[in-house]
Amino acid sequence: MTLIAIFFPFVSFFLRGRIVTSIICLILQITLIGWLPAAIWAVISLQNSRAEKRNNKLIKALRK
């Protein structure tokens, strides 16, 4: 998934169900200069999503 986020940032958002964000990222990615910020944005968003899932799992484990 990280490689998809680097090479095809808009696909990364689309696969995670963020359609509007995917369209915005695609518009940014169309320009050559905007591709790098779009890739960075997608990778950071992916890492944040993974961290949020991990934190939610830990919170559920602590509540039990």
C-alpha positions, 0 to 999 in steps of 0.5 A: 500500500505504501508503494501505491501511495508513492507512485499513485497517490490518488489510488491510495485515497480511493482504495481507502474510501476517500473519494473526494480526497482522491479527486483533489489529489488527482488534480494535484498529481496531474501537474508534474510539480504537484506530484511530489506533494501529492505523494507525500500527502498520501504516504503521511495520510496512510501512516496516520490511518495505520496509527489511528487503527493501532491506537483504537485497538489499544484503547479497546484492549485497555477497556476490557 
